[in-house]
Amino acid sequence: MRADTVHGAGASYASSPELERFRARLDPQFLAEAGWDEDRQTLVIKPGHALLAWTPCVNPQCEAGATLLSGLCHSCQKNWNRSKLSMEDFLVSQAAEKKQPRQRCAVPGCARMWASSVAKLCDPHRSRFRKLGLPQEEFFAHPLVKPMPPLGSCGVVACLRERELTTSPYCQAHMTKWKRLVRDGEPEAADEARWVRTEAPAPSYPGEVPLLGLTPLVVAQVLFAVQERIGHEIKVPPHILRSAVNWIRRQELTSLMSLPEDIGPDRKNTAALNTRLLRDHVVHALLDPEVERRKPDRWDARAWGHRGVLDFTCISQGWLREAVMMWTVDELPRHHGKSATRFLQAHINSAGRLSTSLRAHREDRGDVAAAVARADIENFLGRLTFQVSRQDDDMTENLRWNTCRMLRKVLNGTRALGATRPGGPMAGVSEDFALRAVDIPKEDKRKKPRDLPPGVMRQVCGYLDTLEKMSSREVRVAIDLMIDTGRRPDEICTLEWDCLVTDSTGKFELIWTNIKCKRLGLRLPIVQATADLIRAQQQRVRERFPDTPTGKLALLPAPIRNPRGTKSIAMGTVGDRHVDWVAAMSPLLLEDGKTEFDRSKVVMYAYRHSYAQRHADAGVPIDQLRKLMDHDLLESTRRYYRITEERTRKAVDAVARFHFDRHGNRIWREAKQLLDSEHVRQNLEAVAVPFGRCSEPSNVQAGGGDCPIRFRCAGCDHFSTDVSYLPELETYLSSLLQTRERIAAMTTADEWAKAEAMPSHEEIRRVRRLVANVKDTLAELAPDEQDQVQEAMVTIRKSRAVMLGMPSVRQPLPDVRPERP
């Protein structure tokens, strides 16, 4: 090891605990794979490494690395372009010949490098060869020709080349460069000692990355950072690493931790930015929760195993900030997942809104903890209400509700942790400085539907082929699975390769993980088309990554930084491609074919709501839908049925003008919209019967089971029907006619039995007239009104089993994927 070449600043790090900490964390296997040469302080990376990647030039006579898509280096690319030959002809032509690298002098035992590739002799031997004028064999045997001792290494600290002239302390490349700097009066020429310490090494083997000239601590930090990046399957090409090391050497950093946050003019320098990436791994390795806890404004959440930063600068009062910090430290171990930092930051921001209110309403700006009281809470609540009314600061009703709820949790939590006790940050704070349950605004339970109408879903699915062309197959499959399964976007993106199984009956099931609630190994029944989609994706991934065990593969592998296929595609990547895809769609139209649907509502999470709403509308029991959606709270599932009720009520209002009595006469002719009391009265004063409703009191009280002429409702004045029963009435009329013909054709039955079983002509006539009147009434409507009534009929029929309690066959799910079998 050239210890004498490391500049003096590194002496203090020779045996520091920090240096030993990084050296202890270096993996010998990684160092061997990276070609670490401890004596030369150099990484000698061989071509073909999956992540420390560099590829040799395809020209067999060239030792450089390929830098272009053609597989050639820049020099060979220029020669190829100049030759105007095909690639095959160029590689075997003289145009592909490269200047041979310098080697040892041809004189046996000479330790110096040749000065000419023609004579292959060092400079002293070449001069003597010219003077003697002998053939080369006789020259080698001449008694005056003796091997020359080596001149030593180049004077530039990081250079691995040897000196070639006794008149210069540098190798040929650095000697030429130094002369040019002196001649041109460059600023570097003013301090030769610093130039020797900081100058980059001369180009050599493409896979070499000399770390000479760096302090031992920086060397260990760089090796550790590269090891971490490789562990995260991030490619670190040698030329990128070499440029970062050269930049570190020029800055004369004694530790990567001394790299300033603001790199000034170098903020657009890729070498400086790559150095910051290396520094991030060093910072992560040195993180300590206790050290972060003592920082006054910003914490690196990686110290607690999370990502991102927790920012407390929005809280200006010292006592409130310290109390919120106390609560945050207590909460950090309780949360997991990618959104933990964002969740806690939202709570911190709620306290920040309280801090802003204290600064605005108090003369002491809220800096005196013992002076705050209930009036400050009331001012805060009033401020939020005012912001909602003015739509100030993007405050919404939902944000107001969340802010109050989270702040109440924070203030109660700080008290439970003892923040108000003597010596605590909130010591002396009044007991009534808190949010009560009555202070929390009531949440609006009337959630607006966030599902996509079936007609819109069909149009969206029709653009899926375009999505694949705009992005990738993985993004297309991810959106496909969100539509088919109703899982959350992050749950789809993180599916494992072996997520498809079959149950005991041979039906397909999807193995998925509820990331939000941290439940593993859940099973979801899926249809054949979805299973085929997953199988095709499995085969594609298997062919792409044949050497990776299937147990480690992701179903939707990330497109970059994923050489083994073990990393899943990022939800943000899918989200960005989805936004671009939706923006490129033609206008989406509703069922009427005229009204344009708001495309901003076509978000990935809308597919989950659409999945749940389709099942709720089809009459799936709420307990079964709760299992399908894996909801913790039944209230979360119930909202889909509330939307179903609202849609059904609108549909009932739409057909209110088309009610008929048993004679086929219209009733409620003037009704435009039913009042809530009328909806209730229908349910209390009537009961569902086949093909309509019955209002006979004793039958209503018995729930429809106390009628002596049951199934002969067309002959009773208490019977009424509406257009939504038209398909059942038509089916019943067809059944009566078929039964009459079958009975009339029977020859084995007695006449009295046939007469008793024969449907009456009056019943057939009554039902036929009822069907005809309903059809005639619908035919009188304009085409647009007919479409509206038909849509309302479909809605009422789908929800009839849920809303009316009638036994019926479950309605099929809307066909939003007509292209799928």
TAMOHU-V993176 format. One line per field, one symbol per residue. burial: I if it has 16 or more other ideal C-beta (glycine too) atoms within 10 Angstrom, else O. A space follows every 10 residues. Layout:
burial->???
//
This chain:
burial->OOOOIIIOII OOIOOOOIIO OIOOOOOOOI IOIIIIOOOO IIIIIOOOIO IIIIOIIIIO OIOIIIIOOO OIIOOIIOII OOOOIOOOOI IOOOIIOIOO OIOIIIIOOI OIIIIOOOII IIIIIIOIIO OOOOOOOOIO OOOOIOOIOO IOIIIIIIII IIIIIOOIII IIIIIOIIOO IOOOOOOIOO OOOOIIIIII IIOIIIIIII IIIIIIIIII IIIIIIIIII OOIOOIIIOI IIIIIIIIII IIIIIIOOIO OOIOOIOOOO IIOIIIOIII IIIOIOOOOO OIOOOOOOII IIIIOIOIOI OIOIIIIOII IIIIIIIIOO IIOOOOOOII IOOIIOIIII IIIIIIIIOO IIOOOIOOIO IIOOOIIOII IOIIOOIIOO OOOOIOOOII IIIIIIIIOI IOIIIOIOII OOOIIIOOII OOIIIOOOOI IOOOOOOOII IIIIIIIIII IOIIOOIIOO IIOIIIIIII IIIIIIIIII IIIIIIIOII OOOOOOOIII OIIIIOOOOO OIOIOIIOOI IOIIOOIIOO IOOOIOOIOO OOIIIIIIOO OIIIIIIIII IOIIIOIIOO IIOOOOOIOO OOOOOOIOOO IIIIOIIIII IIIIIIIIII OIOOIIOIII IOOOOOIIII IOIIOOIIIO IIIIIIIIII OIOIOOOIOO OOOIOOOOOO OOOOOIIIII IIIIIIOOII OOOIOOIOOO OOIIOIOIII IIIIIIOOIO OIIOOIOOOI OOIOOOOOOO OOOOOOOOOO OOOIOIIIOI IOOIOOIIOO OOOOOOOIIO OIIIIIIIII IIIIOOOOOO IOIIOIIOOO O
//
